[in-house]
Amino acid sequence: MVSLQDVSTFIVPGQLCALPQNEVDSCSVSEYYPEINLNCEMFSTSVSGHANDTYRNVMIPVNEGVIKRIVRTFFESGFMEALNEARDQETATVSPLICATAKYTCEMLEFVKRLKTKIFPHMREVSVNNVAEFSETRDWMRSYIRCIVWHPNCFKIAVAGSDDIVRIYTDEPAMVPVLKSGSQKWITSMAWRPLTAAELAVGCQKGVCLWTMDTNMHITRSATQAVFLKHPGHCPITSVQWSPSGTLLATASISDTDILIWDVDKLQNTPLRRVGSPCSLLKWSPDGAYLLSATVGSVFRVWSADKKWTPERWTIKCGVVQSACWSPCGNFLLFVTTGDSILYRLHFQDETVFTSGTSTKEALKIADLTKFNAGRREVGGKPQALAWDADGRYLAVIFKDTPCIALFNTCLKKFDMTISPLCFLTGLSTEYPSYICFQSKNRRNKETVLTIGWSSGRIEYFPFGNM
Amino acid sequence: MSLIVECKKLCLRRCMLALSYSIAMQYLLLGFFLFFVNFHVLHPLNWISGTISVLFSFYTWFSILPLIGSVVLYTILLGKSFLAVKRYYPTRFQWFIYTAPRKALFFTLHLLVGYLTAWLYTSFLHVDYRNIVCECFGTKCINSRYLFLICVGFFAACLHFTRENLHTDPELEFPIIQELMLIRIRSLIYRTLYNSLLKSFTPTICFALAYWLIGGIINRYFAVVFALDVDETALSFISIAVNLRLLFYGWILAAQILSNMHLMHCFFAIHLSEEVAFIIERKPVLCGTGIEEITLVDALNSSFVPVVQNLGARDLYNLSSNKMDARRKEIFALSVPGAHPYNWNQLSSQCLSLINAFTDELAASLKKISVVKTAPLFSTIKPTTATEAAEKILLRQYNETYGIRRMMTETSQENTETVKKMSPACKRIHDQVEKIKKQIEQTLRAAFRTIPGLYYMFGEPEGAKTAYLLSNSETILWIVQGLASVCTASLTEDKYGVVQVTLPQVIKSLLTLKTELDKLNNVNLNGKKMDRNFIALKNGVKRSLYNICTVFSDYLREIVDNPEDLRKLQCYVHYVET
């Protein structure tokens, strides 16, 4: 492996592509692009998953008896909260007996829970931290922007904020429909249904929230329009993906080893079942032929939809698959892992001429993303997310602990692809990118535009028109 | 004729496979049962070896034959109902009349399988549970434990029948994704064995309670028949509740019977729904082989074998969406000799005729729904324009000049004339009669609706026909999506432009179907607000239209002539149609 500092921007055959060395300034896009800054629009700044007893801060405390208080808490917040209420200092002073009983009950429950986790390790409860760990969004817990998705066919962006609200932006800046529902929390991923006007699947804590928006209506807030897809043991959802034809929806949860394939119109599902770790990330190839499923372990699978859903099983040496993306032709898969700073490539092609039965397929290392200093900027490191544009010409990478976005040029051929460093992008002052994605090709705009959700809540569009 | 035979052959092959799986399943289930009931903690080796030796003994193979016989009969009836063309029964009475004989036969077969399973399985149990006669207080008594288990057999059969087959006919459900058959069967067996244990637990307990109540009667009856005594002590509540072994046997037996019937059902579903790649074009006769093969068009045409038609529709969708399907090239190819787009023409006309027939049927059924009927948004009466009037006059003059007489009678006018010709007295009587007729009709109708049960049995519920059509619309759904995908693929793959000629008709058909479906948006079908079949079909048609409009957006003006259609399609181009 060649060290990064002496690699020029030209690629020598057989060597890894290096990170880009020069920075570019952002350019302006057409004026119909909506200006988005979630920092200013946030309805409530409390981040979901944090303290949820906000109602206590606004309520004036009243004097009530211990029993009454516990009963009220039970009806308001459930059994566990009532138990906590019975254990607290206030109760202990008034009624030590209740406090002691509650303490013992709590300890017993804890013990049972520990025992259960020991016996059934796969049924471990998943916390918000686990969700954050396997998210493609950088610093998912604190990030203002949790997910950005472009409609695959028209000019529509859905932005999920940390306030659990999805905002829909179009080229008409006056209208910003918001999608809000009580059960829509911990949004990890979203996907627009292809070949529909406005159907959005939102993967969240309790299942998939399926929104069907009336394009003529300006405000969509009622929960009646959302269909909630739930399956026992299949939550929180960490990844949702539509098949390119829009007929099937695939969902993955980090607490379930099965991937669920939904026939959304009939509200039926069927599991894709294999023994192993739970699944964290799904990516459907643009031609619909393959579905990548990464697990929370070292295994990932590529399912062939055309070939009766037989999977190809791959293992990585260390870490888990952090992010992945398919080439527009569906022949190449790029992925990065949490274990190293290398960009890997897999090739999927029915090569009937060149394949020999004995050769084992191996993922090819194509770029070295190790951290280095370009002037006063730090670029590279452990990768966080990948994004590939709809023409397969540009690749963007964001990193776990450096604030720059590395851009690469890619060139796709039938049996090969080349990659070369292009430039890197930085935000304003201390901003770092939380989420990136490319705009889909649509009638309104045929240009390649990278959409960046910065940590400050600002969304920036970077057009590649003049590159 | 040969086509029907070929389609039936295809189904028969699959049914035979399902049958052989069902027979093999009997051995597996028996083995499973034996492993359960012969369990010994202290002698695990004896337990396993004993079970295996029993399973492979001659006695077992011989005594299982009656059960297999009943299973064969059961599967024949099951297969027949899977392959049958679904009929529409306007009233509940008709449904009852037509399905009752078949249901009765099916119920008998259920009971037979239930009884034979119980009979076979009890013969492997502990000696106390094995025979109908037992020794009690020195005399021969009827064995109430044995009777309990036999009754469990009947009970489980009844349970399965009422749950699965009483209200609905066996229906073929296609899986959402096509996995390998082996994987599907494996997961089916695991799931069924596990679920049936859960599902049969509560019913078995309930049955034990019922047996405590009415078991005495049954025992006494059989005691009289076989001239035996009755052991009253074995029928008390305590003796049933405490006999955990009996309850356990009963539970496992019920679970086995439930899973057996469920598995037979699912084996048929799995085998019949296995996808087929139909050929597009038959090889020339000279090549010898391939004459008997079913082409895709044949499959779509086989409305008399709905399973094959559905398989054809799914195959059309698959071939249109799979990236590397070489059959698409065949569809777009020209025939040699002749250079005609023979394959595409056949395929498209077949698909369009199916879609149009469905649309017509749907439109006809919609006319019966009052909500749709009474809400005409725009009046349909067209005012005669001046040009049209002038044209009519010109035509009349032309006809008169050349002595062309009008051969067609104008019915409506004549009718009014006859009424007019009546004398006033006649007219009065006529009016009276008409009035009375109408009144009688109204009272009859009102009575029909008010007398409880009458309308329920003999009336056709509003929207029932539409709901029936929609419940059978899966084939249409796949054909629509498949045809649209073939059309969109043609933009890059159709070298000769064969699709372009038919594309306007495809778009027209889809738009008409969409218009008809839109009328159903706020209609309750059969009491259901959201009919999932309707939603699936509507969304499927919508996606297909979006697919076509997205791909051909720049050429729509050249393809579609009708300005109204073009306006509708523009909504799809701009993604505003919901």
Interface residues (C-beta under 8 A of the other chain):
Chain A: H151 N153 C154 K156 L195 T196 A197 A198 T212 M213 D214 T215 N216 S245 G246 T247 L248 I261 W262 D263 D265 K266 L267 Q268 N269 T270 L272 R273 D287 G288 A289 A305 D306 K308 W309 T310 G330 D350 R443
Chain B: P175 I176 I177 Q178 E179 L180 S187 S321 N322 K323 M324 Q481 S485 R532 N533 I535 A536 N539 G540 K542 R543 Y546 N547 T550 S553 V573 H574 Y575 V576 E577 T578
